[in-house]
Amino acid sequence: MYIARILYPVEVLGPGKRIGIWFCGCPRRCKGCSNPELWEFQERYKVEFSVIKNLMLQISSQHRVDGFTLTGGDPLYQFEAFRQIVDFVSDISNDILEPV
């Protein structure tokens, strides 16, 4: 999967202190996109799910996590990675946003 950044706490992409996950890849290329640098898949952002999983566990064990915001790029452009992450983080919080 291609994940460009994971930040905590994110307080502007949903309520509370959230973990923000930025996916790479987006074929739409909307005018005014806030993250055009994430339109293309870049090898430097390729990461195994186990790394993402361990980071989520580490953050949630040390901090209150009110929810997750999955953004990018377009998270659904990597549907299997999106599904895998959502399935995992839903055990931490059922507040999962994917801004459109």
Summary of the structure (lengths in Angstrom):
residues: 100
radius of gyration: 12.8
end to end distance: 20.2
largest distance: 38.8
contacts: 298
relative contact order: 0.28
helix: 35%
strand: 24%
